[in-house]
């Protein structure tokens, strides 16, 4: 990816961090390509996440996820040892539970009626949220309701709050106007608006470029560490790391402004372990590999190369989070402004062996690119960016972060999309689903046969990873003929939202021309979504305003069009998942 695209992504990501109004300072950018994934040998576990439904006051539902096994044709789900459901996919929702109670879940795998495995269990606790929340809409990146504006911002160090910036600006130097990057500091006794000091310049670097800028407080030294990817102006071959420490109200001291231990470094981030040891994650070898370096106690100088991972996989936006003794490395692949599948790998030893890359979330990261992962209270949020304003066909919502919820269990990680998120000082992030999943495991019929023998019911199995089964019409079907999938929800339901996950071929992204209709009797249908002019790719979220309860939903696919060339791309046809949410009648 060229330097201009990288800079633009950094600017926009920095703006998004501010819009999220969260006390998180890092931001990063993208640059790389493709990956290989595989099913890991090792533990097989289930994750359990407590969530709300729209309109409910209690968080009394639990979403379960587990890695699908190739040797399995059926999964049985247990709560506190009691069988509660079966599925062929890798997810299950357990609704309307007792509040303020902890439940234990596990899953058993079966093949031809014989049990062949039991997943490591996990607990989930229901609760009644208390206190003020900020409600975030994942459809458009806007807050429906904001909390108090009287919350302190910035880093609290001692008795003061500090805010740091690294901005591209112009400065007069010896009578000459120069463009460059300026680091500055402001402080406040309260952290509230209107109380901040005027920015104080810490350093100015003319004729250079910085990317992936982040500020972290080092509690051992009491100083603030500034990290970034450094490049010479107009170039992309310097491939250096910039690490400096700032004494609050004092000076900036550069620790490193060179290639770490002689290795080129581009996309990068810092990871701070439980013992306060800092590590630099760095894309190297022309972005083919990821190096992990241990830093000194000041966090500004690499002292040793701990490991090289993701060799030859061209990963970008490297990030590590640690949960219960396990390290999880997340990254995305380069896909311009278009979405891509997020993958992760895990280990118990940064310098040891890591699992094979595993997919997480869905094939398009819910129409976004993974950017960062961090804890908010006891919950874990994943920030990915929907770059809609930069695409060939701009999306109505433009650019914004789409936030997912991640869960972990002994090396396995899952990530889910929820329409709304409640940010709470007490509870962290509370996910809110836009109704019950009405289509999960429901029967599907098709007017055409599927390619490669894939049956239409794969679109309601709850799984939409890049490697998952997708429905594609058989090549024997007449050219230009629309095909239809009909989902029978088994009972009438008021539908709030429909999500459509479609196939992506990076570089040849395709938009699906479609309609979705509802019916009570399976004979007379009414239009719910007219997507014949659709240009969105990968993951489409549709609000449903019709209050009529329906039992049947009909998806009609008219064609698949390459968004770059505007020509037919039926070879890229593929429906991963069709999910409707709402209230059963």
TORDO-296899 format. One record per residue (C-alpha): residue in three letters; y, z, x. Coordinates in steps of 0.25 Angstrom, whole numbers. Each point is the difference from the previous one (the first is absolute). Example, Ala and Ser with C-alpha at 12.3 -4.5 7.8 and 13.67 -1.06 7.14 Angstrom:
! TORDO-296899
ALA	-18	31	49
SER	14	-2	6
END
This chain:
! TORDO-296899
UNK	0	0	0
UNK	14	-3	6
UNK	10	10	4
UNK	10	-3	-12
UNK	-11	2	-10
UNK	-4	13	7
UNK	15	5	0
UNK	2	-3	-15
UNK	-13	7	-3
UNK	5	12	7
UNK	14	0	-6
UNK	-7	-1	-14
UNK	-10	11	3
UNK	11	9	5
UNK	7	-2	-13
UNK	-12	3	-8
UNK	-3	13	7
UNK	14	4	-4
UNK	-2	-4	-15
UNK	-13	8	-1
UNK	9	12	3
UNK	-11	7	7
UNK	1	8	13
UNK	-8	-10	8
UNK	7	-7	12
UNK	-9	-10	6
UNK	0	-15	-4
UNK	-7	-12	7
UNK	-2	-14	-1
UNK	-11	-11	1
UNK	-6	-10	9
UNK	-15	-4	1
UNK	-11	-7	-6
UNK	-14	1	-6
UNK	-11	10	1
UNK	-15	2	-1
UNK	-6	11	-9
UNK	-13	5	-2
UNK	-8	11	-7
UNK	-1	12	9
UNK	-13	8	3
UNK	2	14	-1
UNK	4	10	-12
UNK	1	-5	-14
UNK	10	8	-8
UNK	8	1	-13
UNK	15	3	-1
UNK	6	7	-12
UNK	15	-1	-4
UNK	6	8	-12
UNK	10	-8	-8
UNK	8	-1	-13
UNK	0	-10	-11
UNK	14	-5	-5
UNK	5	10	-11
UNK	-9	12	5
UNK	6	13	5
UNK	-13	4	7
UNK	-6	-6	12
UNK	-14	0	-6
UNK	-7	-13	4
UNK	-8	-3	13
UNK	-1	-14	7
UNK	-13	-1	8
UNK	-2	-11	11
UNK	-12	-3	10
UNK	-3	-10	9
UNK	-10	-11	-6
UNK	-13	-1	6
UNK	-7	-14	2
UNK	-14	7	-3
UNK	4	5	-14
UNK	1	-6	-14
UNK	4	13	-8
UNK	8	12	3
UNK	-1	13	-8
UNK	12	10	-1
UNK	-2	15	-1
UNK	10	11	-3
UNK	-4	14	4
UNK	-15	-5	1
UNK	1	-7	-14
UNK	-1	-15	-2
UNK	13	-5	-6
UNK	-1	-15	2
UNK	-6	-13	6
UNK	6	-12	7
UNK	-3	-12	8
UNK	14	1	7
UNK	6	10	10
UNK	10	8	-9
UNK	-1	9	-13
UNK	11	7	-8
UNK	-3	14	-6
UNK	9	3	-11
UNK	5	12	-9
UNK	-5	12	9
UNK	3	14	-1
UNK	12	4	7
UNK	1	10	12
UNK	-14	-2	3
UNK	-7	-6	13
UNK	-11	-10	-2
UNK	-10	-5	10
UNK	-4	-15	0
UNK	-11	-8	7
UNK	-6	-14	-2
UNK	-15	-4	1
UNK	-4	-15	4
UNK	-11	-7	-7
UNK	-8	-12	3
UNK	-10	-6	-11
UNK	0	14	-6
UNK	-3	8	13
UNK	10	9	6
UNK	3	-4	14
UNK	13	9	4
UNK	9	11	-4
UNK	15	0	4
UNK	6	12	6
UNK	7	7	-11
UNK	15	4	-2
UNK	8	9	-9
UNK	12	-2	-8
UNK	9	10	-8
UNK	7	-3	-13
UNK	14	7	-2
UNK	12	1	-8
UNK	12	-6	9
UNK	12	10	0
UNK	14	-3	5
UNK	9	-12	1
UNK	-6	-14	4
UNK	6	-13	3
UNK	-8	-12	-7
UNK	-2	-13	8
UNK	-4	-13	-7
UNK	-9	-7	9
UNK	2	-13	-8
UNK	14	-2	5
UNK	3	11	11
UNK	10	7	-9
UNK	1	15	-4
UNK	-1	2	-15
UNK	6	14	2
UNK	6	7	12
UNK	-1	14	4
UNK	12	9	4
UNK	10	-7	10
UNK	2	14	6
UNK	-12	-1	9
UNK	2	1	15
UNK	-2	-13	8
UNK	-3	-2	15
UNK	-8	8	10
UNK	3	15	0
UNK	1	5	14
UNK	4	14	2
UNK	11	3	-10
UNK	5	-14	-2
UNK	-5	-13	-6
UNK	0	-13	9
UNK	0	-14	-3
UNK	-3	-11	10
UNK	2	-15	-1
UNK	-2	-12	9
UNK	8	-12	-5
UNK	3	-14	4
UNK	15	-1	1
UNK	12	-5	8
UNK	8	8	10
UNK	12	-2	8
UNK	-3	2	15
UNK	11	-2	10
UNK	7	-9	-10
UNK	-12	-9	-3
UNK	-7	1	-13
UNK	-15	1	2
UNK	-12	0	-10
UNK	-10	11	3
UNK	-7	12	-5
UNK	6	13	-1
UNK	-7	14	-2
UNK	9	11	-7
UNK	-1	14	-5
UNK	6	7	-12
UNK	-2	15	-4
UNK	2	9	-12
UNK	-1	14	-3
UNK	-6	-3	-13
UNK	-6	-14	0
UNK	7	-3	-12
UNK	9	-12	-3
UNK	14	1	4
UNK	-3	11	10
UNK	-4	-9	12
UNK	8	-2	13
UNK	5	-13	5
UNK	-11	-8	7
UNK	0	3	15
UNK	-4	-11	10
UNK	-12	3	8
UNK	-2	-13	7
UNK	3	-15	-1
UNK	-9	-11	4
UNK	7	-14	0
UNK	-8	-13	0
UNK	-14	6	-3
UNK	-9	2	-13
UNK	-7	12	-5
UNK	-11	0	-11
UNK	-9	11	-6
UNK	11	11	2
UNK	-4	14	-3
UNK	5	14	2
UNK	-9	12	2
UNK	3	15	3
UNK	-8	6	11
UNK	-1	15	-3
UNK	-4	3	14
UNK	12	-5	7
UNK	10	1	-12
UNK	4	-14	2
UNK	-1	-13	-8
UNK	-8	-12	5
UNK	5	-14	-3
UNK	-11	-10	1
UNK	1	-15	-1
UNK	-5	-14	4
UNK	10	-6	10
UNK	2	-15	2
UNK	11	-8	8
UNK	10	-7	-9
UNK	-6	-13	-5
UNK	-14	2	6
UNK	-13	6	-3
UNK	-7	1	13
UNK	6	13	6
UNK	-10	8	-9
UNK	5	14	4
UNK	0	14	-6
UNK	13	8	-1
UNK	-2	15	0
UNK	12	9	1
UNK	3	15	-4
UNK	13	5	-6
UNK	5	14	1
UNK	6	4	-13
UNK	15	0	3
UNK	-3	-4	14
UNK	-4	-13	8
UNK	-10	-11	-2
UNK	-10	-1	12
UNK	-9	-12	2
UNK	-14	3	4
UNK	-6	-14	-1
UNK	6	-14	-1
UNK	-11	-8	5
UNK	-14	-5	-3
UNK	-9	12	-2
UNK	-9	2	13
UNK	3	-15	3
UNK	-6	-5	-14
UNK	8	-8	-9
UNK	4	7	-13
UNK	6	-6	-13
UNK	-4	6	-14
UNK	0	15	3
UNK	0	14	-6
UNK	-2	15	4
UNK	-11	9	-5
UNK	2	15	2
UNK	-13	8	0
UNK	-2	14	-5
UNK	2	6	13
UNK	13	-7	2
UNK	-5	-10	9
UNK	7	-14	-2
UNK	-7	-13	1
UNK	6	-14	1
UNK	-7	-11	-9
UNK	3	-13	6
UNK	-3	-15	-3
UNK	-4	-6	13
UNK	-6	-13	7
UNK	8	-9	-8
UNK	-2	9	-12
UNK	-15	-2	0
UNK	-3	15	3
UNK	5	14	-3
UNK	2	9	12
UNK	1	15	-2
UNK	8	8	11
UNK	1	15	2
UNK	15	4	2
UNK	5	11	8
UNK	6	13	-6
UNK	13	-6	-2
UNK	-6	-12	-8
UNK	8	-10	8
UNK	-10	-4	11
UNK	-14	-6	-1
UNK	-9	8	10
UNK	-14	-7	-3
UNK	-7	-11	-8
UNK	-9	8	-10
UNK	-7	-12	-7
UNK	1	-15	-3
UNK	-4	-3	-15
UNK	0	-11	-9
UNK	-3	-10	11
UNK	3	-14	-3
UNK	3	3	-15
UNK	15	-2	1
UNK	4	12	-8
UNK	15	4	-4
UNK	7	12	-4
UNK	-9	10	6
UNK	0	14	-5
UNK	-9	12	1
UNK	-2	12	-10
UNK	-9	12	3
UNK	-8	7	-12
UNK	-10	11	2
UNK	-3	-3	15
UNK	-1	-15	-3
UNK	10	-11	6
UNK	3	-12	-9
UNK	6	-12	6
UNK	7	-9	-11
UNK	6	-14	3
UNK	2	-14	-7
UNK	0	-14	4
UNK	11	-10	2
UNK	2	-8	-13
UNK	15	-3	1
UNK	7	5	-13
UNK	-13	0	-7
UNK	-10	11	-3
UNK	-13	3	8
UNK	-12	9	0
UNK	2	13	6
UNK	-11	5	9
UNK	-3	13	7
UNK	-10	6	10
UNK	-3	15	3
UNK	-5	9	11
UNK	-1	15	4
UNK	5	-3	14
UNK	12	-9	3
UNK	-7	-4	13
UNK	-13	-2	-5
UNK	-7	-10	-9
UNK	6	-5	-13
UNK	-6	-5	-13
UNK	0	-15	-3
UNK	12	-4	-8
UNK	-1	3	-15
UNK	8	-6	-11
UNK	8	10	-9
UNK	8	-2	-13
UNK	-1	-14	-4
UNK	0	-14	6
UNK	15	-1	-1
UNK	4	15	2
UNK	5	-2	-14
UNK	9	-11	4
UNK	6	6	12
UNK	-2	2	15
UNK	-4	14	6
UNK	12	7	7
UNK	-3	15	2
UNK	-7	12	-5
UNK	4	14	0
UNK	-2	13	-7
UNK	9	5	-12
UNK	-4	14	-2
UNK	-15	0	-1
UNK	-1	-14	-5
UNK	0	-13	8
UNK	9	-12	-3
UNK	-2	-14	6
UNK	13	-8	0
UNK	-2	-15	0
UNK	11	-10	-2
UNK	1	-11	-11
UNK	8	-11	7
UNK	3	-7	-13
UNK	15	-5	4
UNK	-5	-7	13
UNK	-11	-9	-7
UNK	0	-14	-3
UNK	1	4	-15
UNK	7	13	-1
UNK	-6	11	-8
UNK	9	6	-11
UNK	0	14	6
UNK	4	-5	14
UNK	-3	9	12
UNK	-5	14	-2
UNK	-11	10	5
UNK	-13	1	-8
UNK	-6	14	2
UNK	-14	3	-2
UNK	-8	13	1
UNK	-11	2	11
UNK	-11	9	0
UNK	-10	4	11
UNK	-14	6	2
UNK	-7	1	13
UNK	4	-14	6
UNK	1	-7	-14
UNK	14	-4	-5
UNK	4	-5	-14
UNK	13	-5	-5
UNK	4	-3	-14
UNK	12	-6	-8
UNK	7	8	-11
UNK	11	-5	-9
UNK	8	12	2
UNK	2	11	11
UNK	6	14	-2
UNK	6	6	12
UNK	0	15	-1
UNK	4	11	10
UNK	-11	8	-4
UNK	-12	-10	-2
UNK	4	-11	9
UNK	-3	-14	-6
UNK	-6	1	-14
UNK	-6	-14	-4
UNK	2	-5	-14
UNK	-9	-10	-6
UNK	5	-9	-12
UNK	-11	4	-9
UNK	-15	0	1
UNK	-7	-11	6
UNK	-5	-8	-12
UNK	-8	-11	7
UNK	-7	7	11
UNK	-15	-3	-1
UNK	2	-8	-13
UNK	-8	-13	-3
UNK	7	-13	3
UNK	-4	-14	-4
UNK	5	-13	6
UNK	1	-15	-6
UNK	-5	-5	14
UNK	-11	5	10
UNK	5	7	12
UNK	-1	-6	14
UNK	-11	5	9
UNK	-7	7	-11
UNK	11	11	-2
UNK	0	5	-14
UNK	13	2	-8
UNK	-1	15	-1
UNK	4	1	15
UNK	14	0	-5
UNK	-2	14	-7
UNK	-8	7	10
UNK	13	7	6
UNK	-1	-6	14
UNK	9	-10	6
UNK	-1	0	15
UNK	1	-13	8
UNK	-15	0	2
UNK	-3	4	-15
UNK	-6	-10	-10
UNK	9	-8	-7
UNK	-2	-10	-12
UNK	3	-14	3
UNK	-4	-12	-9
UNK	-11	-8	4
UNK	3	-13	7
UNK	-8	-8	-10
UNK	11	4	-11
UNK	9	-12	-3
UNK	13	-1	8
UNK	12	5	-7
UNK	-8	7	-11
UNK	6	14	-2
UNK	-11	11	0
UNK	0	13	-8
UNK	-5	14	2
UNK	-1	9	-12
UNK	-1	15	2
UNK	-6	9	-11
UNK	6	14	1
UNK	-10	4	-11
UNK	11	7	-8
UNK	14	-3	-5
UNK	11	5	10
UNK	15	0	1
UNK	2	-7	13
UNK	12	5	10
UNK	-3	-8	12
UNK	-9	-11	6
UNK	-2	-2	14
UNK	-6	-13	6
UNK	-6	-1	14
UNK	-1	-14	5
UNK	-6	-6	13
UNK	9	-2	12
UNK	-1	-10	12
UNK	10	4	10
UNK	9	-12	4
UNK	-4	-7	-13
UNK	4	11	-10
UNK	-3	-5	-14
UNK	6	3	-14
UNK	-8	1	-12
UNK	5	-7	-13
UNK	-6	8	-11
UNK	2	6	-14
UNK	-6	14	-6
UNK	-2	1	-14
UNK	-5	12	-9
UNK	-9	0	-12
UNK	-6	10	-10
UNK	-12	-9	-5
UNK	-2	-9	12
UNK	4	-12	-8
UNK	15	0	-3
UNK	8	3	13
UNK	15	3	3
UNK	7	-2	12
UNK	3	12	9
UNK	4	-6	13
UNK	4	-14	3
UNK	-2	-3	15
UNK	0	-15	0
UNK	13	0	8
UNK	-5	12	9
UNK	2	-1	15
UNK	-4	14	4
UNK	-12	1	9
UNK	-11	10	2
UNK	3	11	-10
UNK	7	-2	-13
UNK	5	12	-9
UNK	4	-3	-14
UNK	6	9	-10
UNK	-5	-1	-14
UNK	10	3	-11
UNK	-9	-4	-12
UNK	-4	13	-7
UNK	-11	-7	-7
UNK	-14	6	4
UNK	-10	-11	5
UNK	-14	0	3
UNK	-2	-13	8
UNK	9	-6	11
UNK	-1	-14	4
UNK	5	-5	13
UNK	2	-15	1
UNK	2	-7	14
UNK	7	-13	0
UNK	1	-2	14
UNK	2	5	14
UNK	12	-5	8
UNK	3	1	15
UNK	14	7	0
UNK	4	-7	13
UNK	-3	-14	-4
UNK	0	1	-15
UNK	-13	-8	-1
UNK	-13	4	-6
UNK	-9	10	8
UNK	-12	2	-10
UNK	-8	1	13
UNK	7	14	1
UNK	-4	4	-14
UNK	-5	14	-1
UNK	2	12	-10
UNK	-3	13	6
UNK	3	10	-11
UNK	6	0	-14
UNK	4	14	-4
UNK	7	4	-12
UNK	6	14	-3
UNK	4	7	-12
UNK	-5	9	-11
UNK	-13	-1	-8
UNK	1	1	-15
END
